[in-house]
Amino acid sequence: MATTNSAGRDGVGTGGKTALQKVAMLFGVVFLLVGILGFIPGITQEYSELAFAGPTSGALLLGIFQVSILHNIVHLLFGAAGVAMARTHAGSFNYLLWGGLIYLVLFIYGLVVPHDSQANFVPLNAADNWLHIVLTIAMIAAALGLRGTAHHDATTATARRP
């Protein structure tokens, strides 16, 4: 019995996900989870100090990362984008690469803007800055390191078919 390879727009069989898509999905799900956790008292310490935006928000996710309502919403939107873009290999690449570059900008912003300034509207603290540089490196490394996996994954999946 012959089987046909129903390839998607980016040349990957529609039944399987590439490694890049799986990583993008993982990042998206984690960002969604972080956005949700930012609204849960206890997980977010000093929850009564959660403000919409700005440096006066004293809420700390996991007792470490300064968050606000706006900050949590951004995590939710960034997570939703990751889940949506993980549908294709090209979308996954773009999400990870451009997301990593966005986090690089946020890292630089966090270094330049004083934490007690009204310009720190997200808000960000030193722990956020460290996390942002780690996210920058991880997302860009995943994008560049796994971008060629679409052809390899499709070839491997086709070779395994009877």
Rosetta constraint file for C-alpha pairs under 8 A:
AtomPair CA 2 CA 162 HARMONIC 7.89 0.50
AtomPair CA 3 CA 161 HARMONIC 7.72 0.50
AtomPair CA 3 CA 162 HARMONIC 7.69 0.50
AtomPair CA 5 CA 13 HARMONIC 6.30 0.50
AtomPair CA 5 CA 158 HARMONIC 7.03 0.50
AtomPair CA 6 CA 13 HARMONIC 5.53 0.50
AtomPair CA 6 CA 14 HARMONIC 6.38 0.50
AtomPair CA 7 CA 11 HARMONIC 5.15 0.50
AtomPair CA 7 CA 12 HARMONIC 5.04 0.50
AtomPair CA 7 CA 13 HARMONIC 4.13 0.50
AtomPair CA 7 CA 14 HARMONIC 5.79 0.50
AtomPair CA 8 CA 12 HARMONIC 5.33 0.50
AtomPair CA 8 CA 13 HARMONIC 5.73 0.50
AtomPair CA 8 CA 14 HARMONIC 5.40 0.50
AtomPair CA 9 CA 88 HARMONIC 7.99 0.50
AtomPair CA 10 CA 88 HARMONIC 7.04 0.50
AtomPair CA 10 CA 89 HARMONIC 6.62 0.50
AtomPair CA 10 CA 90 HARMONIC 6.98 0.50
AtomPair CA 10 CA 150 HARMONIC 7.79 0.50
AtomPair CA 11 CA 150 HARMONIC 7.30 0.50
AtomPair CA 11 CA 151 HARMONIC 7.17 0.50
AtomPair CA 11 CA 154 HARMONIC 7.21 0.50
AtomPair CA 12 CA 16 HARMONIC 7.58 0.50
AtomPair CA 12 CA 17 HARMONIC 7.79 0.50
AtomPair CA 12 CA 18 HARMONIC 7.72 0.50
AtomPair CA 12 CA 89 HARMONIC 7.99 0.50
AtomPair CA 12 CA 150 HARMONIC 6.17 0.50
AtomPair CA 12 CA 151 HARMONIC 7.09 0.50
AtomPair CA 12 CA 153 HARMONIC 7.44 0.50
AtomPair CA 12 CA 154 HARMONIC 5.09 0.50
AtomPair CA 13 CA 154 HARMONIC 6.11 0.50
AtomPair CA 13 CA 157 HARMONIC 7.77 0.50
AtomPair CA 17 CA 21 HARMONIC 5.85 0.50
AtomPair CA 17 CA 22 HARMONIC 6.46 0.50
AtomPair CA 18 CA 22 HARMONIC 6.34 0.50
AtomPair CA 18 CA 89 HARMONIC 6.71 0.50
AtomPair CA 18 CA 149 HARMONIC 6.43 0.50
AtomPair CA 18 CA 150 HARMONIC 5.74 0.50
AtomPair CA 18 CA 153 HARMONIC 5.98 0.50
AtomPair CA 18 CA 154 HARMONIC 8.00 0.50
AtomPair CA 19 CA 23 HARMONIC 6.26 0.50
AtomPair CA 19 CA 146 HARMONIC 6.75 0.50
AtomPair CA 19 CA 149 HARMONIC 6.56 0.50
AtomPair CA 19 CA 150 HARMONIC 7.89 0.50
AtomPair CA 19 CA 153 HARMONIC 7.81 0.50
AtomPair CA 20 CA 24 HARMONIC 6.17 0.50
AtomPair CA 20 CA 89 HARMONIC 6.48 0.50
AtomPair CA 20 CA 92 HARMONIC 6.24 0.50
AtomPair CA 20 CA 93 HARMONIC 6.88 0.50
AtomPair CA 20 CA 142 HARMONIC 7.12 0.50
AtomPair CA 20 CA 143 HARMONIC 6.97 0.50
AtomPair CA 20 CA 146 HARMONIC 5.41 0.50
AtomPair CA 20 CA 147 HARMONIC 6.56 0.50
AtomPair CA 20 CA 149 HARMONIC 6.98 0.50
AtomPair CA 20 CA 150 HARMONIC 7.87 0.50
AtomPair CA 21 CA 25 HARMONIC 6.03 0.50
AtomPair CA 21 CA 86 HARMONIC 4.86 0.50
AtomPair CA 21 CA 87 HARMONIC 6.88 0.50
AtomPair CA 21 CA 88 HARMONIC 6.65 0.50
AtomPair CA 21 CA 89 HARMONIC 5.66 0.50
AtomPair CA 21 CA 92 HARMONIC 5.33 0.50
AtomPair CA 21 CA 93 HARMONIC 7.91 0.50
AtomPair CA 22 CA 26 HARMONIC 6.11 0.50
AtomPair CA 22 CA 86 HARMONIC 7.17 0.50
AtomPair CA 23 CA 27 HARMONIC 6.25 0.50
AtomPair CA 23 CA 142 HARMONIC 7.45 0.50
AtomPair CA 24 CA 28 HARMONIC 6.13 0.50
AtomPair CA 24 CA 82 HARMONIC 5.89 0.50
AtomPair CA 24 CA 83 HARMONIC 7.18 0.50
AtomPair CA 24 CA 85 HARMONIC 7.68 0.50
AtomPair CA 24 CA 86 HARMONIC 5.49 0.50
AtomPair CA 24 CA 92 HARMONIC 5.41 0.50
AtomPair CA 24 CA 93 HARMONIC 7.82 0.50
AtomPair CA 24 CA 95 HARMONIC 7.04 0.50
AtomPair CA 24 CA 96 HARMONIC 6.40 0.50
AtomPair CA 25 CA 29 HARMONIC 6.08 0.50
AtomPair CA 25 CA 82 HARMONIC 5.94 0.50
AtomPair CA 25 CA 83 HARMONIC 5.13 0.50
AtomPair CA 25 CA 86 HARMONIC 5.36 0.50
AtomPair CA 25 CA 92 HARMONIC 7.98 0.50
AtomPair CA 26 CA 30 HARMONIC 6.11 0.50
AtomPair CA 27 CA 31 HARMONIC 6.14 0.50
AtomPair CA 27 CA 79 HARMONIC 7.07 0.50
AtomPair CA 27 CA 82 HARMONIC 6.65 0.50
AtomPair CA 28 CA 32 HARMONIC 6.25 0.50
AtomPair CA 28 CA 78 HARMONIC 6.88 0.50
AtomPair CA 28 CA 79 HARMONIC 3.92 0.50
AtomPair CA 28 CA 80 HARMONIC 6.24 0.50
AtomPair CA 28 CA 81 HARMONIC 6.90 0.50
AtomPair CA 28 CA 82 HARMONIC 4.10 0.50
AtomPair CA 28 CA 83 HARMONIC 5.03 0.50
AtomPair CA 29 CA 33 HARMONIC 6.15 0.50
AtomPair CA 29 CA 79 HARMONIC 5.87 0.50
AtomPair CA 29 CA 80 HARMONIC 7.80 0.50
AtomPair CA 29 CA 82 HARMONIC 7.54 0.50
AtomPair CA 29 CA 83 HARMONIC 6.72 0.50
AtomPair CA 30 CA 34 HARMONIC 6.11 0.50
AtomPair CA 30 CA 79 HARMONIC 6.99 0.50
AtomPair CA 31 CA 35 HARMONIC 6.10 0.50
AtomPair CA 31 CA 75 HARMONIC 5.33 0.50
AtomPair CA 31 CA 76 HARMONIC 6.26 0.50
AtomPair CA 31 CA 78 HARMONIC 6.52 0.50
AtomPair CA 31 CA 79 HARMONIC 4.48 0.50
AtomPair CA 32 CA 36 HARMONIC 6.27 0.50
AtomPair CA 32 CA 75 HARMONIC 6.23 0.50
AtomPair CA 32 CA 76 HARMONIC 4.75 0.50
AtomPair CA 32 CA 77 HARMONIC 7.65 0.50
AtomPair CA 32 CA 78 HARMONIC 7.53 0.50
AtomPair CA 32 CA 79 HARMONIC 4.58 0.50
AtomPair CA 32 CA 80 HARMONIC 6.71 0.50
AtomPair CA 33 CA 37 HARMONIC 6.03 0.50
AtomPair CA 33 CA 76 HARMONIC 7.80 0.50
AtomPair CA 34 CA 38 HARMONIC 6.13 0.50
AtomPair CA 34 CA 72 HARMONIC 7.45 0.50
AtomPair CA 34 CA 75 HARMONIC 6.63 0.50
AtomPair CA 34 CA 76 HARMONIC 7.64 0.50
AtomPair CA 35 CA 39 HARMONIC 7.21 0.50
AtomPair CA 35 CA 71 HARMONIC 7.90 0.50
AtomPair CA 35 CA 72 HARMONIC 4.50 0.50
AtomPair CA 35 CA 73 HARMONIC 6.35 0.50
AtomPair CA 35 CA 74 HARMONIC 7.52 0.50
AtomPair CA 35 CA 75 HARMONIC 4.80 0.50
AtomPair CA 35 CA 76 HARMONIC 4.86 0.50
AtomPair CA 36 CA 40 HARMONIC 7.06 0.50
AtomPair CA 36 CA 72 HARMONIC 7.18 0.50
AtomPair CA 36 CA 76 HARMONIC 7.23 0.50
AtomPair CA 37 CA 43 HARMONIC 6.47 0.50
AtomPair CA 37 CA 44 HARMONIC 6.96 0.50
AtomPair CA 37 CA 61 HARMONIC 7.44 0.50
AtomPair CA 38 CA 43 HARMONIC 7.32 0.50
AtomPair CA 38 CA 44 HARMONIC 5.66 0.50
AtomPair CA 38 CA 61 HARMONIC 5.79 0.50
AtomPair CA 38 CA 67 HARMONIC 6.91 0.50
AtomPair CA 38 CA 68 HARMONIC 7.91 0.50
AtomPair CA 38 CA 69 HARMONIC 7.97 0.50
AtomPair CA 38 CA 72 HARMONIC 5.78 0.50
AtomPair CA 39 CA 44 HARMONIC 6.93 0.50
AtomPair CA 39 CA 69 HARMONIC 7.75 0.50
AtomPair CA 39 CA 72 HARMONIC 7.36 0.50
AtomPair CA 40 CA 44 HARMONIC 5.88 0.50
AtomPair CA 40 CA 47 HARMONIC 7.86 0.50
AtomPair CA 41 CA 45 HARMONIC 6.47 0.50
AtomPair CA 41 CA 46 HARMONIC 7.90 0.50
AtomPair CA 41 CA 47 HARMONIC 5.45 0.50
AtomPair CA 42 CA 47 HARMONIC 7.36 0.50
AtomPair CA 43 CA 61 HARMONIC 6.21 0.50
AtomPair CA 43 CA 62 HARMONIC 5.39 0.50
AtomPair CA 43 CA 63 HARMONIC 7.63 0.50
AtomPair CA 44 CA 59 HARMONIC 6.30 0.50
AtomPair CA 44 CA 60 HARMONIC 5.31 0.50
AtomPair CA 44 CA 61 HARMONIC 4.16 0.50
AtomPair CA 44 CA 62 HARMONIC 5.55 0.50
AtomPair CA 44 CA 63 HARMONIC 6.46 0.50
AtomPair CA 45 CA 59 HARMONIC 5.78 0.50
AtomPair CA 45 CA 60 HARMONIC 5.11 0.50
AtomPair CA 45 CA 61 HARMONIC 6.24 0.50
AtomPair CA 45 CA 62 HARMONIC 6.63 0.50
AtomPair CA 45 CA 63 HARMONIC 5.34 0.50
AtomPair CA 46 CA 50 HARMONIC 7.29 0.50
AtomPair CA 46 CA 58 HARMONIC 6.32 0.50
AtomPair CA 46 CA 59 HARMONIC 4.76 0.50
AtomPair CA 46 CA 60 HARMONIC 6.37 0.50
AtomPair CA 47 CA 58 HARMONIC 7.69 0.50
AtomPair CA 47 CA 59 HARMONIC 5.09 0.50
AtomPair CA 47 CA 60 HARMONIC 7.45 0.50
AtomPair CA 48 CA 59 HARMONIC 7.29 0.50
AtomPair CA 49 CA 56 HARMONIC 7.94 0.50
AtomPair CA 49 CA 57 HARMONIC 5.65 0.50
AtomPair CA 49 CA 58 HARMONIC 4.89 0.50
AtomPair CA 49 CA 59 HARMONIC 5.36 0.50
AtomPair CA 50 CA 57 HARMONIC 5.05 0.50
AtomPair CA 50 CA 58 HARMONIC 6.00 0.50
AtomPair CA 50 CA 59 HARMONIC 4.88 0.50
AtomPair CA 50 CA 67 HARMONIC 7.28 0.50
AtomPair CA 50 CA 68 HARMONIC 5.52 0.50
AtomPair CA 50 CA 69 HARMONIC 6.84 0.50
AtomPair CA 51 CA 56 HARMONIC 6.96 0.50
AtomPair CA 51 CA 57 HARMONIC 4.63 0.50
AtomPair CA 51 CA 58 HARMONIC 7.58 0.50
AtomPair CA 51 CA 59 HARMONIC 7.85 0.50
AtomPair CA 51 CA 68 HARMONIC 5.37 0.50
AtomPair CA 51 CA 69 HARMONIC 6.21 0.50
AtomPair CA 52 CA 57 HARMONIC 7.43 0.50
AtomPair CA 52 CA 68 HARMONIC 5.49 0.50
AtomPair CA 52 CA 69 HARMONIC 4.58 0.50
AtomPair CA 52 CA 70 HARMONIC 5.67 0.50
AtomPair CA 53 CA 57 HARMONIC 6.59 0.50
AtomPair CA 53 CA 68 HARMONIC 5.36 0.50
AtomPair CA 53 CA 69 HARMONIC 6.35 0.50
AtomPair CA 53 CA 70 HARMONIC 5.59 0.50
AtomPair CA 53 CA 71 HARMONIC 7.35 0.50
AtomPair CA 53 CA 121 HARMONIC 5.48 0.50
AtomPair CA 53 CA 122 HARMONIC 5.81 0.50
AtomPair CA 53 CA 123 HARMONIC 6.59 0.50
AtomPair CA 54 CA 68 HARMONIC 7.48 0.50
AtomPair CA 54 CA 118 HARMONIC 6.10 0.50
AtomPair CA 54 CA 119 HARMONIC 7.59 0.50
AtomPair CA 54 CA 120 HARMONIC 5.84 0.50
AtomPair CA 54 CA 121 HARMONIC 3.87 0.50
AtomPair CA 54 CA 122 HARMONIC 5.85 0.50
AtomPair CA 54 CA 123 HARMONIC 5.34 0.50
AtomPair CA 55 CA 115 HARMONIC 6.57 0.50
AtomPair CA 55 CA 116 HARMONIC 5.58 0.50
AtomPair CA 55 CA 117 HARMONIC 6.65 0.50
AtomPair CA 55 CA 118 HARMONIC 6.38 0.50
AtomPair CA 55 CA 120 HARMONIC 5.78 0.50
AtomPair CA 55 CA 121 HARMONIC 6.23 0.50
AtomPair CA 55 CA 122 HARMONIC 7.61 0.50
AtomPair CA 55 CA 123 HARMONIC 5.34 0.50
AtomPair CA 55 CA 124 HARMONIC 7.68 0.50
AtomPair CA 56 CA 116 HARMONIC 7.83 0.50
AtomPair CA 57 CA 66 HARMONIC 7.42 0.50
AtomPair CA 57 CA 67 HARMONIC 6.82 0.50
AtomPair CA 57 CA 68 HARMONIC 5.75 0.50
AtomPair CA 57 CA 123 HARMONIC 7.35 0.50
AtomPair CA 58 CA 66 HARMONIC 6.70 0.50
AtomPair CA 58 CA 67 HARMONIC 7.51 0.50
AtomPair CA 59 CA 63 HARMONIC 7.98 0.50
AtomPair CA 59 CA 66 HARMONIC 5.80 0.50
AtomPair CA 59 CA 67 HARMONIC 5.65 0.50
AtomPair CA 59 CA 68 HARMONIC 6.77 0.50
AtomPair CA 60 CA 64 HARMONIC 5.41 0.50
AtomPair CA 60 CA 65 HARMONIC 5.01 0.50
AtomPair CA 60 CA 66 HARMONIC 4.52 0.50
AtomPair CA 60 CA 67 HARMONIC 5.84 0.50
AtomPair CA 61 CA 65 HARMONIC 5.00 0.50
AtomPair CA 61 CA 66 HARMONIC 6.33 0.50
AtomPair CA 61 CA 67 HARMONIC 6.42 0.50
AtomPair CA 64 CA 127 HARMONIC 6.54 0.50
AtomPair CA 65 CA 124 HARMONIC 7.68 0.50
AtomPair CA 65 CA 125 HARMONIC 6.78 0.50
AtomPair CA 65 CA 127 HARMONIC 5.78 0.50
AtomPair CA 65 CA 128 HARMONIC 5.70 0.50
AtomPair CA 66 CA 123 HARMONIC 6.47 0.50
AtomPair CA 66 CA 124 HARMONIC 5.91 0.50
AtomPair CA 66 CA 125 HARMONIC 5.93 0.50
AtomPair CA 66 CA 128 HARMONIC 7.18 0.50
AtomPair CA 67 CA 71 HARMONIC 5.56 0.50
AtomPair CA 67 CA 72 HARMONIC 6.66 0.50
AtomPair CA 67 CA 122 HARMONIC 7.56 0.50
AtomPair CA 67 CA 123 HARMONIC 6.25 0.50
AtomPair CA 67 CA 124 HARMONIC 7.36 0.50
AtomPair CA 68 CA 72 HARMONIC 6.19 0.50
AtomPair CA 68 CA 122 HARMONIC 6.96 0.50
AtomPair CA 68 CA 123 HARMONIC 6.68 0.50
AtomPair CA 69 CA 73 HARMONIC 6.19 0.50
AtomPair CA 70 CA 74 HARMONIC 6.15 0.50
AtomPair CA 70 CA 122 HARMONIC 6.52 0.50
AtomPair CA 71 CA 75 HARMONIC 6.40 0.50
AtomPair CA 71 CA 122 HARMONIC 5.51 0.50
AtomPair CA 71 CA 123 HARMONIC 6.95 0.50
AtomPair CA 72 CA 76 HARMONIC 6.30 0.50
AtomPair CA 73 CA 77 HARMONIC 6.16 0.50
AtomPair CA 74 CA 78 HARMONIC 5.97 0.50
AtomPair CA 75 CA 79 HARMONIC 5.98 0.50
AtomPair CA 76 CA 80 HARMONIC 6.12 0.50
AtomPair CA 77 CA 81 HARMONIC 6.13 0.50
AtomPair CA 78 CA 82 HARMONIC 6.29 0.50
AtomPair CA 79 CA 83 HARMONIC 6.31 0.50
AtomPair CA 80 CA 84 HARMONIC 6.13 0.50
AtomPair CA 81 CA 85 HARMONIC 5.89 0.50
AtomPair CA 81 CA 95 HARMONIC 7.64 0.50
AtomPair CA 82 CA 86 HARMONIC 5.91 0.50
AtomPair CA 82 CA 92 HARMONIC 7.37 0.50
AtomPair CA 82 CA 95 HARMONIC 6.27 0.50
AtomPair CA 83 CA 87 HARMONIC 7.30 0.50
AtomPair CA 85 CA 91 HARMONIC 4.61 0.50
AtomPair CA 85 CA 92 HARMONIC 5.41 0.50
AtomPair CA 85 CA 95 HARMONIC 6.50 0.50
AtomPair CA 86 CA 91 HARMONIC 5.99 0.50
AtomPair CA 86 CA 92 HARMONIC 4.70 0.50
AtomPair CA 86 CA 95 HARMONIC 7.93 0.50
AtomPair CA 87 CA 91 HARMONIC 6.95 0.50
AtomPair CA 87 CA 92 HARMONIC 7.32 0.50
AtomPair CA 88 CA 92 HARMONIC 6.10 0.50
AtomPair CA 89 CA 93 HARMONIC 6.25 0.50
AtomPair CA 89 CA 147 HARMONIC 7.86 0.50
AtomPair CA 89 CA 150 HARMONIC 6.57 0.50
AtomPair CA 90 CA 94 HARMONIC 6.26 0.50
AtomPair CA 91 CA 95 HARMONIC 6.04 0.50
AtomPair CA 92 CA 96 HARMONIC 6.16 0.50
AtomPair CA 92 CA 143 HARMONIC 7.73 0.50
AtomPair CA 93 CA 97 HARMONIC 5.97 0.50
AtomPair CA 93 CA 143 HARMONIC 5.13 0.50
AtomPair CA 93 CA 144 HARMONIC 7.84 0.50
AtomPair CA 93 CA 147 HARMONIC 6.36 0.50
AtomPair CA 94 CA 98 HARMONIC 5.68 0.50
AtomPair CA 94 CA 99 HARMONIC 7.69 0.50
AtomPair CA 94 CA 143 HARMONIC 7.66 0.50
AtomPair CA 95 CA 99 HARMONIC 5.41 0.50
AtomPair CA 96 CA 100 HARMONIC 5.82 0.50
AtomPair CA 96 CA 139 HARMONIC 4.94 0.50
AtomPair CA 96 CA 140 HARMONIC 6.05 0.50
AtomPair CA 96 CA 142 HARMONIC 6.99 0.50
AtomPair CA 96 CA 143 HARMONIC 5.37 0.50
AtomPair CA 97 CA 101 HARMONIC 6.36 0.50
AtomPair CA 97 CA 139 HARMONIC 6.27 0.50
AtomPair CA 97 CA 140 HARMONIC 4.94 0.50
AtomPair CA 97 CA 143 HARMONIC 5.44 0.50
AtomPair CA 97 CA 144 HARMONIC 7.59 0.50
AtomPair CA 98 CA 102 HARMONIC 6.09 0.50
AtomPair CA 98 CA 140 HARMONIC 7.97 0.50
AtomPair CA 99 CA 103 HARMONIC 6.25 0.50
AtomPair CA 99 CA 136 HARMONIC 7.66 0.50
AtomPair CA 99 CA 139 HARMONIC 6.98 0.50
AtomPair CA 100 CA 104 HARMONIC 6.24 0.50
AtomPair CA 100 CA 135 HARMONIC 6.44 0.50
AtomPair CA 100 CA 136 HARMONIC 4.22 0.50
AtomPair CA 100 CA 137 HARMONIC 6.96 0.50
AtomPair CA 100 CA 138 HARMONIC 7.58 0.50
AtomPair CA 100 CA 139 HARMONIC 4.98 0.50
AtomPair CA 100 CA 140 HARMONIC 5.26 0.50
AtomPair CA 101 CA 105 HARMONIC 6.36 0.50
AtomPair CA 101 CA 136 HARMONIC 6.39 0.50
AtomPair CA 101 CA 140 HARMONIC 7.51 0.50
AtomPair CA 102 CA 106 HARMONIC 6.27 0.50
AtomPair CA 102 CA 136 HARMONIC 7.84 0.50
AtomPair CA 103 CA 107 HARMONIC 6.00 0.50
AtomPair CA 103 CA 132 HARMONIC 5.40 0.50
AtomPair CA 103 CA 133 HARMONIC 6.90 0.50
AtomPair CA 103 CA 135 HARMONIC 6.63 0.50
AtomPair CA 103 CA 136 HARMONIC 5.35 0.50
AtomPair CA 104 CA 108 HARMONIC 6.30 0.50
AtomPair CA 104 CA 132 HARMONIC 6.75 0.50
AtomPair CA 104 CA 133 HARMONIC 6.27 0.50
AtomPair CA 104 CA 136 HARMONIC 5.48 0.50
AtomPair CA 105 CA 109 HARMONIC 6.00 0.50
AtomPair CA 106 CA 110 HARMONIC 5.96 0.50
AtomPair CA 106 CA 129 HARMONIC 7.65 0.50
AtomPair CA 106 CA 132 HARMONIC 6.80 0.50
AtomPair CA 107 CA 111 HARMONIC 6.36 0.50
AtomPair CA 107 CA 129 HARMONIC 5.20 0.50
AtomPair CA 107 CA 130 HARMONIC 7.60 0.50
AtomPair CA 107 CA 132 HARMONIC 5.39 0.50
AtomPair CA 107 CA 133 HARMONIC 5.92 0.50
AtomPair CA 108 CA 112 HARMONIC 6.21 0.50
AtomPair CA 109 CA 113 HARMONIC 5.87 0.50
AtomPair CA 110 CA 114 HARMONIC 7.58 0.50
AtomPair CA 110 CA 115 HARMONIC 7.59 0.50
AtomPair CA 110 CA 120 HARMONIC 7.81 0.50
AtomPair CA 110 CA 124 HARMONIC 6.23 0.50
AtomPair CA 110 CA 125 HARMONIC 7.26 0.50
AtomPair CA 110 CA 126 HARMONIC 7.72 0.50
AtomPair CA 110 CA 128 HARMONIC 7.97 0.50
AtomPair CA 110 CA 129 HARMONIC 5.82 0.50
AtomPair CA 111 CA 129 HARMONIC 7.17 0.50
AtomPair CA 113 CA 117 HARMONIC 6.97 0.50
AtomPair CA 113 CA 119 HARMONIC 6.68 0.50
AtomPair CA 113 CA 120 HARMONIC 6.34 0.50
AtomPair CA 114 CA 119 HARMONIC 7.86 0.50
AtomPair CA 114 CA 120 HARMONIC 6.99 0.50
AtomPair CA 115 CA 120 HARMONIC 5.95 0.50
AtomPair CA 115 CA 123 HARMONIC 7.63 0.50
AtomPair CA 115 CA 124 HARMONIC 6.67 0.50
AtomPair CA 115 CA 125 HARMONIC 6.22 0.50
AtomPair CA 116 CA 120 HARMONIC 6.99 0.50
AtomPair CA 120 CA 124 HARMONIC 6.57 0.50
AtomPair CA 124 CA 128 HARMONIC 5.63 0.50
AtomPair CA 124 CA 129 HARMONIC 6.99 0.50
AtomPair CA 125 CA 129 HARMONIC 6.41 0.50
AtomPair CA 126 CA 130 HARMONIC 6.43 0.50
AtomPair CA 127 CA 131 HARMONIC 6.21 0.50
AtomPair CA 128 CA 132 HARMONIC 6.00 0.50
AtomPair CA 129 CA 133 HARMONIC 6.49 0.50
AtomPair CA 130 CA 134 HARMONIC 6.40 0.50
AtomPair CA 131 CA 135 HARMONIC 6.11 0.50
AtomPair CA 132 CA 136 HARMONIC 6.04 0.50
AtomPair CA 133 CA 137 HARMONIC 6.30 0.50
AtomPair CA 134 CA 138 HARMONIC 6.09 0.50
AtomPair CA 135 CA 139 HARMONIC 5.80 0.50
AtomPair CA 136 CA 140 HARMONIC 6.07 0.50
AtomPair CA 137 CA 141 HARMONIC 5.83 0.50
AtomPair CA 138 CA 142 HARMONIC 6.03 0.50
AtomPair CA 139 CA 143 HARMONIC 6.14 0.50
AtomPair CA 140 CA 144 HARMONIC 6.10 0.50
AtomPair CA 141 CA 145 HARMONIC 5.58 0.50
AtomPair CA 142 CA 146 HARMONIC 5.64 0.50
AtomPair CA 142 CA 147 HARMONIC 7.83 0.50
AtomPair CA 143 CA 147 HARMONIC 5.67 0.50
AtomPair CA 148 CA 152 HARMONIC 7.12 0.50
AtomPair CA 149 CA 153 HARMONIC 5.68 0.50
AtomPair CA 150 CA 154 HARMONIC 6.07 0.50
AtomPair CA 151 CA 155 HARMONIC 6.05 0.50
AtomPair CA 152 CA 156 HARMONIC 6.06 0.50
AtomPair CA 153 CA 157 HARMONIC 6.05 0.50
AtomPair CA 154 CA 158 HARMONIC 6.10 0.50
AtomPair CA 155 CA 159 HARMONIC 6.10 0.50
AtomPair CA 156 CA 160 HARMONIC 6.31 0.50
AtomPair CA 157 CA 161 HARMONIC 6.67 0.50
